[in-house]
Amino acid sequence: MSRTSSGEEPPDGAPCDNTVTSHPADGGRNRESDVGGDGADARGPEASGKQDPGRARGGPLDGRRSRPVWSRDFALFFVARALARLGETMLPVALAAGLLRYGYGVGAVGLAMAASAAPFAALVVFGGVIADRFSTRKLMIGADLVRLVAQAIAAALFFAGHVVLWQVCVIGAVNGVAGAVFQPGVASTVPRLAADIQGANGAIRIAESAAQLAGPALAGMLVAFASAGGVFVAHAGTYALSALCLVLLRLPPAPPGSRPHSAGFRADLAEGWREFRSRTWLWGVIVIWCVYMISVWGPTVPLVATEVVRAHGPRAYGLINSALGAGTVVGGLLALRLRPRRMLRAGSFALLAFACFPASVGAGFGVVAVSGCAVIAGAGTSLWGVMWATSVQTQVAPDVLNRIHAYDVAGSLAMLPVGQALAGPAAAALGADNVLLVAGVMSLVVCLALLSVPAIRDLVRVDGPASRPPGAAAVPLEHAVRPPGPRKTGARPPV
């Protein structure tokens, strides 16, 4: 799932979150086996150069050949993602506390956050092309190092008491550009580290949710006992540790089926768009998700905050946010166990649970009831997020995955600021409680829309990354070969 730089994130189930590989050749030269640290630890059929028959058919991998979720390398990636998320959730507290202390208003805080979000949204598609052409691991390390330096400079400004808004905005813009380079590679790393892609996504979702719970509290303590500069130091430290984990990470070579890229950057960009457009289930979800962002998530974030704080105080809002985060942990745990055959159908049903969250606030429920609804909503959106991320990572061929993930991220976030901007005028015209009730109803409508599209609800799970022979033309994957049926030995297909 993609996150906004403001620390407000789309529901954990937003399409984006959170693949597979780069290609063995780029312009006639060897590409990402990420050798120089990665290829030496190759495991599984990709490492031996023998293609798994199950994967060649697009079916599930033979369990005896599968890499388990937990390994040294996946643990490093898991820690890197948890640390990065921890830092991201600390940043809004640091910006708000620091800028307000030096005489800036709420508008300045919003501008500083937007300075990072805007370049990220504008450039992430290009980041996907870059990630498909070069080593994603090295790009992610470089992006972490850039953000480490940027946040260290921000810490120095706040410690020195020389806080100028335009300088803070420039630092935010640098972070946004680095994030646009980093993000596409996140999705493409998971299938190279674990054959159980759904389990890996569930574990990462749990780590990110736990970090989301701890980050604001840790930032508040640092502001209280040190200063906003201390939060920036801690944030820079999370990037340093994330980069270190990625340096120690060893990725297996790219699997068979990866293709050389075309000669030009624009050609790669156009190919990514064609591949995105050829999958009805993929662009269908993104189009529906734009409606979700405008009518549900966009107004829910600011209006829930204002209504809860006005009625029950800021501590109650913190409690409800913690309940929402706890629910996402529950959803991640459920995703480790549930293995639906039609993942997007199951995820759409799970997403229905989010409707109770804005509706409970709009109906004027008490803190306990709203917190209970927040747990249920968090679990539903988290489960949807794992189902969505796993579907993208397994249904899309390795050689275009980073680009498609970038289109996914950009499309998922495109309408979020529109929904947030419309929340105020809508609340003034209809009343904030009524807008939240409408958001609850629209959440149900969006889920029904997802279930009404055959390409979405009938998409059959594939347990290994999709592959195609070198040079093969793009084929809409809803028409691709489905996983093999029951074997003669009586084995059952995945459920």
N, C-alpha and C positions, 0 to 999 in steps of 0.2 A: 504494500500500500504505500502510496505516496504520502508524504507529510508536508505541510506548509511550514515555511520558515518561521512563522509566528508562533509555532508551538501548538496551534490549533490544528488538529489533524482530521481529515475526513474519517468516517467510521473505519475501524480496522478492516472492514470488508471492502473498502473502496478498491475498485479495480486499479491495478497498477502493477498494492502491495504487492508484496513482495514476493530459459535460462540456460542456457546451457553452455554453449561453448563458443569459442572463437574458431577460426578456420585454420586449416593447416597451411593455407597459402594466401598471400596477399600481394598481388602484383608480381608474382613469380618468386617471392621469397617465403621462407617458412614463417608461420605465424604461431599463434598462441598454442603451443603446448606449454607456454609459460616456462620453458626450460630456463635454466638459470635458477633453479630452485623448485620448479614445479614438476617437471617430467620425471624426476628421479624416483618419485614415490607413486608412480602410476599403479592403479589397481583395476581389477575387473577386466571385462572383455575389451574395453577401449585400450587398455594398456597393452594387451597382448597383440593388438592389431586384428583380432578375430571378431567379426561382428556377431553379436548374439542373434540367433535366429528369431527369437521372440521379438526383439527390438526391430529387426529388419521388417517384420510384418506389421509393426506398429503395435504389437501386443505387449503384455506384461513380461518383465524379465523373469527368467527362471530364478526362484528364490535361492538356489544353491550358489548362483553366481553373483547375487546381489551384494552390494556394499551396504553394511548396516548404517543406520542414521548416525550413531555416535562413533567417532573416530578422532584421532588426534587432530586432523585437519578440519573436520567439521566443528570440533570444540573451539578451535581458534577462530573460525568464522563466526560461530555463535557468540563468543565473547566480544569480538569486534562489533557485531551488530548491537549487542546489549549496551556496550560502552557508548557507541555513537548515539543511540537513542537516549541514553541518560543525559548526555550533553545537550542534545536538542531540546529536551524538556526543561533544562535549566536556563536556557537562553532567554525566554520571555521574561522570567523573573529578574534576571540581571539587567536587561534593557529597561524594563519598567522602573525598577528601583533606582538604577543609576541615572537615567535621564530625568526622572522626577526630582531626584535629589539635587541635580544641578540646574533646576529651574525650568525645565522643559515640560510641556503639557502632554496630555493623552494623544493629541494629534501627532506630536513628534515621535512618540513610541510607535504608533501605527505606521508612520512613514519609515522609521528605521526597520520595522519588520517587513514592510512591503519592498524595501530596497533589496532584500534578499530573495523574496518570493518572485518578483517580476523577472529577473534574469534567469532564475531556475525554470520557470514556466516557458519562457521564450526560447531557451536554448537546449532543453532536455532532449528534444527530437534530434538535434544535431549531435548531442552526446551519444545517442543510441547508434548513429552511424559510425562515430569514432570508436565506440566500444566494439562494434562488429569488425572493425578493420585492424585493431591493435589489441594488445594484451590487456584484458579487462583488469586483471590483478594489478598490473603496473599502473594503470590509469587510476584505480582506486587508491593505491598507495600515494601517488602524486597528489590526488585531490585532498587526501587527509593531511598531507604535509603542508599544502597551501593553506588549508583552513587552520592548521596549527599555528602557522606564522601570523595569519590574520587575527586570530583570537588573542595571541600573545601581544600584538600591537594594541588591540582594544583594551586589554588588561593594563598595559602601560599607560594608556591615556586616562583611564579611570583612576589608577593609583596616583598619577601626577596631578589630578584635578583639572586637566586640560581637556574638557569634553566639548567638542564642536560637532554639531549635528551632521554636517555634511561629511565629516571624516568618518563618523559612525556609519553613515549610509554607504560610503564607499567600501568600507570593510564588509558590510552586509552584502553588497553587490558582488564582491570577490567570493564570498562564501556561497552565494547563489550560483555563480558560474561553476565553481568547483563541485557543488552538489549536482549540477546538471551533467557533469562528466562522470561523477561517481555513481549516480543512481541506476543507470541502465545496467551496469555490471553486477548489481546486487542480485537481480533475478536470475542472471545467467550463471551464477556460481553454484547455486544449490544443487542442481542435478549432477554436477561434476564431483560433488563431495559425498552424496548419499543416493543410493538407488531408491530408497523409500522417500520420495520427494514430498509426499503429503505429510509424513511424519516429521521431516526436516522443517517444513514450513510451519507446522504446528509448534515445534520446539522454539523456533525463532519468534513466532508470535507471542509465546509465553514470555520469552526474555524481554522483548520490546515492551510488552504490557507491564511487566514488573518494573522496568526502568522508568516507564511513564508514571508509575505510582511514586517511585522514590525520588525522581529528578526534582520536581518543584519543592518538595520538602527539604531536600539537601540544599538547594539553592537558597531557600528562605533562611536556613541556618547559617549559611556562609555570609549572606547579606547582614544578618543580625550580629554575628560575632566577628566578621571581618569587614567586607565592603563588597560593592558590586564588582570591583576589580578582582576580588577573590573568586567570584563565580566564573569570570572570564578565564582566570588561570586554570580552574578545574575543568572548564569546557575545553580549553586548549589541551589539557592533559588527556581527555578522553580521545581526542584525535590522535595524539601521540601513541597511546596504547593501541588504538585501532590499527594504525599504520604498522606498528610492531607485529601485531597478530597477523596481518596480511603479508608482511615480509617473511614470517616464519611459515606461512601457508604454502603447501605444495599441491598444485592442481594436476590431476591426470591429463594426458594429452587429449586433444579434441577427438571425439569419436568419428568413425567412418561416416560418410554422408555429408561432411562439410564441404563447401564449394569455394573455389577462388572467387574473389570479388571482382566486379567490373572495374574498369580503369579509373572512373571518376567518382568524386564525392557526390555530385548531383545525381549520378546514375544510381548509386547506392541508396540515396535518399528516396528517389522515385521507386526503386524496387521495394523498399520497406513499405511505402504507401500502398503499392499494388498488393503486396502480401497481406497487409492489414485489411485492405478493402475486400480481398477474396474470401475472407472468413466471416460469414454472416453472424455466427455466434459471437465473434469478437467485437465487431463494430456495433452489433446490435446491443450488446451490454453497455458499451461506452455511450451510445446515443441515449439509452434509457437512463444511464447514470448521470448524464448532464441534467436531465429533468430532476433526478433525485437531489443533486447538489443545489439547484435553484429553489426547489420547493420544500426540501426536508432538511438536509444538513446545513445549508447556508443560513437559514433563519434560526435553526435550533441552537447553534452554538452561542450567538450573542443574546438571543431572547431568553434562553434558559438561565444564562448567567444573570441578566438583569432582573428577571422575575424572582429567582430564588434568593438573590442577595437582598432585593427589596422586601421580600416577605419574611425571610428567615435569617438573613445575615450572611456574611462571607464564610463563616465556619461551616455553615450548612452546605454552601456551594462546594467547599473543599471536600466535605464528606461525600456528596453526591458524585463528584468527579472521581473520588477514590473508588466508589462503588462501581462506576462505569469501567474503570481500569481493572478492578477485580473480576468483573464479568468477562472482560476480554481474556483474562488468564483462564477462566473456566472454559471459554470457547476453544482456546488453544488445546487444553487438556482433552476436550471432547474430540477435537480433530485428530488427536493421536490414536483414537480408538475407532471412530466411525469411518467406514470405507464404502460409501455409496457408489453404485455403478454409474449413476448419472449425477455427477458432482454438482453441476450448476443448478439442477433441479433441487437437490437437497439444500444447497446454499441459499436458493431463493426462498424456500420454505423457512429456513433459519432466519433470514433477514426480516421476515414478518415480525419478529420479536421486537425490532427497534421501534415500531409504531407506539408501543406503550410508554416510551420515555418522554417524547415531547407532549403526548396526550396527557400524561399524568401531571406534568407541570401546568399545562393549559387548563386542566380541570381543577387545579388548586389543591391537589393532594398534599398531605403532610410530608415531612422530610423522610420519615421511615418508609412510607409507601413509594415515594419517588426514588429513594435509594434502591429499594427492591426492584422497581422497574428498570433502573439503570443497570443493575446486575444482569437482568434478563436481556436487555438490549445489547449490552456489551458482549454477552455470550453469543447472541445471534449474529452480530456483525463480524465478530472474530471468526466464527465458523464459516460464514460466507467468504471472508477474506482468504482463508486457507484453501477453500474449494476453488476460488477464482484463481489465485496465484498458481496452484498446482495444475489447473487446467491449462493455463497459458504456457507454463513451463514444460508440460508434457505433450501438448498438441501442436506446438510450433517447432519447426525445424531449427536446429542449432544455428545455421548460418544467417538467419534473419531475426533471431529471438531478441537480441538487444535493441534492434530498431523497433520491433513491434512493441516491446515493453516500453520504450520511450514514447511511442504514439499513445499507448495506454495511459501512461502517467500524465502526459499533456492533456489528453482528452478528459481524464478523470478530474483534473484540477481546474479545467477551463472555466466552468460555470460556478465554482465555489465563491469567488469574490462577487459575482453577480448576485447570488443568493444572499450573501452577507450585506451587500449594499441595499438590496430591496427590503431587508428585514425591518429597518427603521421606518421607512414610509408605509409599509404594510401594517406595522404595529400601530402607527399613528392613525391610519384610516380605519382599521378593523378592531384594534385592541390586541395587545401582545398575546393574551390568553387564547383568543380566537385564531390567531395566526399559528400558534403551537398546536391547537386542535386540528387545524387544516393540515399541518405538517404530519401529524399522526395518520390522518386519512390518506394523504399522498404517499406515505411510506407503504401502506397497504396496496395502493394503486400501482406503484412502481414494481412491487413484488409480483403482482398479478400480470403486469406487462412482461416481466422477465419470463414468467411461466407460460405466457401466451405465444411466445416465439418458438416454433418447433426446433429450430437449429440450436437454441439455447437449452431448452428443457430436455431434449433427446440426445444431447452430446454424451457419448459413452466414454468413460474414463480410459486412459492409456497410462500404464504405470512406468513407462520409460520415455525419455525424450524422443520426439518424432524425428525421423530421419528420412532422407531421400537420396537417391544416387546423385553423384556429382553431375551438374548440368541439367538436372531434371527441372521441368517447368513447375511453377507453383500450381498447386491443386487445392481448391477449397477443402478444408479438412473435415467439414461436415459430410463430405462425400467420399472421404478416404476409407480405406479398409478398416473395418472394426476389429477389435481384439478377437482372437480365435475363440470358438465356443468350447463346450466341454470336451475333454479328451475321452478317448475310448476307455481309458482306465477308470472313468467315473469322476475325474476331477471336475470341480465346478468353476465357472468363470468368476472373475472378481466381482464382489458385491459391495 
